[in-house]
Amino acid sequence: MLFADLMKEVKSMFNAWMKDDDILDHYSGDEVSIQKEFLHTIQSEIGSNFVILTEEELQYKLDSYYNSMEGFLI
């Protein structure tokens, strides 16, 4: 199977998650949380240990680290 075809199936599965009432209720419709859980589920299946952060989360962590090195309090 070509990777592009596989990704179409993954997208289809994700779209199904986004329409599933149980999942939407569980995550209170929070799309970012649903995306993270979806990616975490895939990672678990393939044995991946990558860290997944949103851009905002990454920026907060970088800012926090920078501020701690400079002695600033947040």
Number of C-alpha atoms within 10 A of each C-alpha: 5 6 8 9 10 11 11 11 12 14 12 12 12 16 11 12 16 17 11 11 13 11 15 16 10 11 14 12 14 13 12 11 14 19 14 14 13 15 14 17 13 13 14 10 9 9 9 11 9 8 7 11 11 10 9 9 11 12 12 12 13 12 13 15 13 12 13 12 9 9 9 10 7 7
